[in-house]
């Protein structure tokens, strides 16, 4: 029998997650699959927090003053055979 359970839980500073299952599974061996997903969305970092100097993008976006950039010929697309495992 397969039983799917969705649990919202908190992992303590010791890194231990406690999981309780329905009592119908007491005194038995189980195969358990765990998918870890953060319950809170990640906070976006500023460019400065990522190591860029303040104002870098404002100073450089659209600042190219040389010859227009041209994309060269890309050639033929390579066909590949994929083997599914």
CNS distance restraints for C-alpha pairs under 8 A (distance, minus, plus):
assign (resid   8 and name CA) (resid  39 and name CA) 7.74 0.50 0.50
assign (resid   9 and name CA) (resid  17 and name CA) 7.57 0.50 0.50
assign (resid  10 and name CA) (resid  17 and name CA) 6.94 0.50 0.50
assign (resid  11 and name CA) (resid  15 and name CA) 5.70 0.50 0.50
assign (resid  11 and name CA) (resid  16 and name CA) 5.69 0.50 0.50
assign (resid  11 and name CA) (resid  17 and name CA) 5.01 0.50 0.50
assign (resid  11 and name CA) (resid  18 and name CA) 7.92 0.50 0.50
assign (resid  12 and name CA) (resid  16 and name CA) 6.03 0.50 0.50
assign (resid  12 and name CA) (resid  17 and name CA) 7.22 0.50 0.50
assign (resid  21 and name CA) (resid  25 and name CA) 6.95 0.50 0.50
assign (resid  22 and name CA) (resid  26 and name CA) 7.78 0.50 0.50
assign (resid  25 and name CA) (resid  30 and name CA) 7.89 0.50 0.50
assign (resid  45 and name CA) (resid  49 and name CA) 5.81 0.50 0.50
assign (resid  45 and name CA) (resid  50 and name CA) 6.64 0.50 0.50
assign (resid  46 and name CA) (resid  50 and name CA) 6.46 0.50 0.50
assign (resid  47 and name CA) (resid  51 and name CA) 6.49 0.50 0.50
assign (resid  47 and name CA) (resid  52 and name CA) 5.36 0.50 0.50
assign (resid  47 and name CA) (resid  53 and name CA) 7.64 0.50 0.50
assign (resid  47 and name CA) (resid  54 and name CA) 7.60 0.50 0.50
assign (resid  48 and name CA) (resid  52 and name CA) 4.83 0.50 0.50
assign (resid  48 and name CA) (resid  53 and name CA) 5.88 0.50 0.50
assign (resid  48 and name CA) (resid  54 and name CA) 5.95 0.50 0.50
assign (resid  52 and name CA) (resid  56 and name CA) 6.62 0.50 0.50
assign (resid  55 and name CA) (resid  59 and name CA) 6.11 0.50 0.50
assign (resid  56 and name CA) (resid  60 and name CA) 6.17 0.50 0.50
assign (resid  57 and name CA) (resid  61 and name CA) 5.52 0.50 0.50
assign (resid  59 and name CA) (resid  63 and name CA) 7.22 0.50 0.50
assign (resid  60 and name CA) (resid  64 and name CA) 7.84 0.50 0.50
